[in-house]
């Protein structure tokens, strides 16, 4: 979906929804947008975000990692005397996050000295225990027949990460170069917040959800 980060969502660029949520969170000190697009930078700056220059080509390819872009920003900020204890990645393709959840994630990390990160998750609706492969002989083969015959209540609850927030201690991010360090705590968000916009149909679904009362503050 080309240009999805600035696709129109109820009259506003998609990325503005995330900037608005981050700016309203009481425990987020600075809102920064990292991009290689001059248009996205212009829109983000108009929404109140800081733009630390455009990303280099080395950090903008299909194989580039967002963790590398974050570390590049932190390194340059440190050289200018601006340091941070934690950094939270907010993906613009997950616009239905709650401000209160952002603050709660930060509070959870602060209260968890044994953890290096807090990542948002939602419950998995379709358990992989019921996934089958379509074999060459035309038959359906379960990945795990042992789990397939178990009652649903006996299966372990499964969760899946979404783009609402990836909060990580800066030291852990630099050491492990990932927003999923080994000591990561899950933060469960409502299913309605877990939708990510990757295809046009996703934008239609999120647009419908965004009209609901619980998201009126975003409009």
C-alpha positions, 0 to 999 in steps of 0.5 A, a space after each residue: 500500500 504505497 504512501 500508507 503512512 500519510 493515507 487519509 483517515 477521516 480527513 487527517 494523514 494517518 501518521 498524524 493520529 500517532 503523533 497526536 497520541 504521543 504528544 498527549 501522553 503525559 510520560 512521553 517527553 519528545 515526539 520524533 519522526 524518522 523518515 526518508 520522505 520529505 513529504 512525510 517530514 513536512 506533514 509530521 513537523 506540522 503536527 508537532 513532531 521533531 524531524 532530526 533530518 531525513 534518514 540516510 539511504 543506508 537506513 531506508 532500504 527494504 532490508 533496513 531495520 527500524 532498530 538501526 534507525 532508532 540507534 542512529 538517532 540516539 547516537 546523534 542525539 547523544 553527541 549533541 548532549 540529548 540523552 534518553 533512558 527509554 525509547 518507544 516505537 509507535 508505528 503509524 499503521 496502528 492509529 487506534 492506540 489509547 493515550 492511557 495505554 502509552 502511559 501505562 506501558 511506561 509505568 509498567 517498565 518503570 515498575 519492572 527492573 527485571 525487564 528491558 522492554 514492554 511491547 503491546 500485544 493482542 490475543 490471538 483469535 485463531 489458534 495455530 493449533 488448528 492450522 493445517 497445511 495442504 499436502 501434495 496428495 490433496 489432504 489437509 495435515 495439521 501442524 500439531 495433531 496433539 494440540 488439535 485434539 485438545 479442547 480449546 480451554 486446554 490450549 495455552 493463551 497466545 498473544 501477538 505483537 502489534 504496532 501500538 507500542 514497543 518500549 525499550 530501555 536504550 541500553 538494551 536496544 543498543 546491546 541487542 539491536 532489537 525492540 524485542 530484547 530477551 527480557 520483554 514484558 507483554 502489555 495486552 491492549 484491546 482487540 480494537 487497537 490491534 488493527 494494523 493498516 497494510 492493505 486498503 481493506 485494513 484502512 476501511 476497517 480502521 476508518 469504521 472503528 475510528 468513528 466509534 465513541 471510544 476513539 472520538 478524541 482522535 478526530 
